Amino acid sequence: MKSQTDKLLIVFSKNPVAGRVKTRLASTIGDAEALRIYEQLRELTGHAAAGIDASKAIAYSDVIPETDLLLTGGAEAWLQQGGDLGERMHRAFVKGFSVGFSRVALIGTDCPEISPFILDLAFQKLDACDVLLGPARDGGFYLSALKRPFPELFLDRTWSTPEVLNDSLRIVREHRKSYDLLPALSDIDTFDDLKSSGLWTPR
């Protein structure tokens, strides 16, 4: 993976299959609608990623597709490796550093408020700290960025709880890493999240 920049943005994407994405949301609106919303979120994420000067890698959950709306502008396709979410994120960071990038940021595809401004700001802030996190309003984080691997931040963790961000900051402090935070943004996981986002148009 070659680039004129030392910045890499990794986008974690589930393969868009009805019944396999946004399952909490699907319990309210059905598998087909949940898939439609997920594709909207992936499209918004793709537009944000395309607007920044950084190399991109799209890390898929199950298989690497031949074509996909996120595979534009020279983005590479990777396959997520590892058991739980934390191990998959850690191994993606390790891969990013191993192919020569010195600043690596990772996002998912659940945040409709993500923008080129936020992604540019992430790389700017990362210059002055070891760890950068983008707080999600549900207590998790929508972005993490590092300048070297930090396995303790990802491995042997409990995910999808309201304490993820606070626990992450505790780990960062325990390991005496400097850190900064981005503005808090909203993820879409539940029907209430969806209604608040403006993406929901009942049919």
PyMOL commands that set and color helices and strands:
alter all, ss='L'
color gray80, all
select helices_A, chain A and resi 23-29+31-50+85-98+116-126+151-153+164-174+191-197
alter helices_A, ss='H'
color red, helices_A
select strands_A, chain A and resi 7-13+55-60+76-79+103-107+131-135+141-146+179-181
alter strands_A, ss='S'
color yellow, strands_A
deselect
rebuild
show_as cartoon
